[in-house]
């Protein structure tokens, strides 16, 4: 999973989090609205896939997508430490 995130960063899909607009953080905020935009986009994409292809209700798909992306972020952060 970390290689996938590193690839997206290298390709310019994600911006480094250590900048004035998004200080370096080791966990994502509780409220998704306060997440950096690139991470919110990943949640929205995964939720849409689970809803459309997986047949999940919207709220369940969003909850699962958030959990997945929080795990992805934590693993990515740990790999940078």
N, C-alpha and C positions, 0 to 999 in steps of 0.2 A: 504494500500500500504506500509506503514512503517513497518508493521509486516513482510511482505514479504522480504523487504530489510534487516531487522534485522536478519531474518532467514538465508539469504544468507551469511551475515557477520559471523554469528555464525558457519555456516557450512564450512567456510573457502573459499567461492567463491570470496569474496571481502576482500581486506586488509584494515586496518584502513588508513584513509587519512592523519593522523597526523604522518608523518614520514619524513625522510630527502629527499627522492625522490619526495614525494608529500606533500608539506606543507598543513596544514589545510586551506581550502578555503570554503567560503560560497556560491560561485557561480562557475559554470563551465566556462572555457575560451570560447571565441567566436569560436575559431577554434577547431573542434573535435580532430584533430591530437594532440592537447596539453592536452587532457583529460587523466586521469588515465586509464590504459588499461582495467580494469574491467568495467568501465562505457562505454567505446567504444564498448566493446563486447555486452553489453545490447542493445545499439542502433542498432548494426548490426543484432542481433537476431530479434528484433522487426521489423526492416525494412524488413528482409527476410520473416517473417511471413505475414506482410501486403502485400508484393509483391506476394508471392506464394499463400497464402490462400485468401487474400482479392482482388487480381487482380489489385492492384495499379501499376502505373508505378514506376520504380526504384527511380527516383528523388523525386516523391511525397511521397513514402514510407519512404525514408530516412529523408525527412523534418518533416513528422509527427512523426517518431520515435524519432528524436532529441527533438522535442517539448515535447513529453511524458516523455522522460528520464530527461530533464531539470526540469520538474515539479516533477518527482519522487525524484530527487536529492534535490530540494529545500524543499520538505516536509520532507525528511529524515533529512536534516540539521536542520530544525526548530525543529524537534522532539528531537534533541540532545542538543539544547540550553537550 
